[in-house]
Structure formats: structure tokens, C-alpha cells
Amino acid sequence: MTVHIAKVKVRPRKNLPPNVCAVELSNMLGCWAATGDTLASNQCQAAAETLFQCMRTAPVRGKQPRSSINYHLARLGRNSK
């Protein structure tokens, strides 16, 4: 079921903040791909340690609030009938 309502404006989604440990993660994944050391016990131990330290000190993001656009469109659809 599609509801057509004239003059409805929807704000675009806000950009998410960048991942703060993306560089460390890509370094560790690259090390795993190059050496096959998926347990991070030999060659990739330093990359795993830097990723661990980054994840430990990274700020914790809260849960993003869910969009309420469907709720508001449903209310507008009921009112326009």
C-alpha cells in the first residue's frame, strides 16, 4: 500500500561519524592476508595489539535513535482521508 501525500518533506539522514580504528583494522587484516597468521601469535601480534589498544580507548557511541518518518507518514495518511 502506497500513501501519496502532497508537500511532505523528509530530512536526509545524518552522516555517521567515521570509524576511529579503521586504519588499525585494515593493517591487521592486511597482515593476516599477507602472512596467514590469523591467530595473531607471530608476525601479526603487533598489529593486533595496536588494534586492541585503539578499541580499548575508542569512545563508545550510543545507539542511534530510530527514524520516526513511517510513524508520521501514517499519521498524515489517516488525517488526509
C-alpha positions in Angstrom: 0.0 0.0 0.0 1.4 3.3 -1.0 0.4 6.6 0.5 0.7 9.8 -1.6 0.7 13.0 0.4 1.4 16.3 -1.2 4.0 18.6 0.2 5.8 16.2 2.5 9.4 17.0 3.3 11.8 14.4 4.6 15.2 15.3 6.1 18.1 13.4 4.8 19.9 11.0 7.1 22.8 12.5 9.1 26.2 11.2 8.3 27.6 8.7 10.7 30.9 9.6 12.4 33.9 7.8 10.9 35.3 4.6 12.4 38.2 5.6 14.6 40.0 2.3 14.4 39.6 1.7 10.6 43.4 2.1 9.9 44.4 -0.3 12.6 41.8 -2.9 11.5 42.9 -2.6 7.9 46.5 -3.1 9.0 45.7 -6.2 10.9 43.5 -7.6 8.0 46.3 -6.9 5.6 48.8 -8.7 7.8 46.5 -11.7 8.1 46.1 -11.8 4.3 49.9 -11.5 3.7 51.1 -14.0 6.3 48.1 -16.3 7.1 48.7 -15.7 10.8 45.0 -15.5 11.8 45.7 -16.3 15.5 48.0 -13.2 15.7 50.6 -15.1 17.5 53.7 -14.4 15.4 54.0 -11.8 12.7 50.7 -10.0 13.3 51.0 -9.7 17.0 52.0 -6.0 16.9 49.1 -5.2 14.5 46.6 -7.0 16.8 48.0 -5.1 19.8 47.6 -1.7 18.2 44.0 -2.6 17.2 43.3 -3.8 20.7 44.6 -0.6 22.2 42.6 1.5 19.8 39.4 -0.4 20.5 40.0 0.0 24.2 40.4 3.8 24.0 37.8 4.5 21.4 34.8 6.5 22.5 31.6 4.4 22.9 28.9 5.6 20.6 25.3 5.3 21.9 22.6 3.6 20.0 21.2 5.8 17.1 17.6 6.8 17.5 15.3 5.1 15.0 13.7 7.2 12.4 10.1 8.1 13.1 9.3 9.0 9.5 7.0 6.0 9.0 5.0 6.8 12.1 4.5 10.4 11.0 3.6 9.4 7.4 1.0 7.0 8.8 -0.5 9.8 10.9 -0.6 12.1 8.0 -2.2 9.4 5.8 -5.0 8.9 8.4 -5.7 12.6 8.7 -5.9 13.2 5.0 -8.7 10.6 4.4 
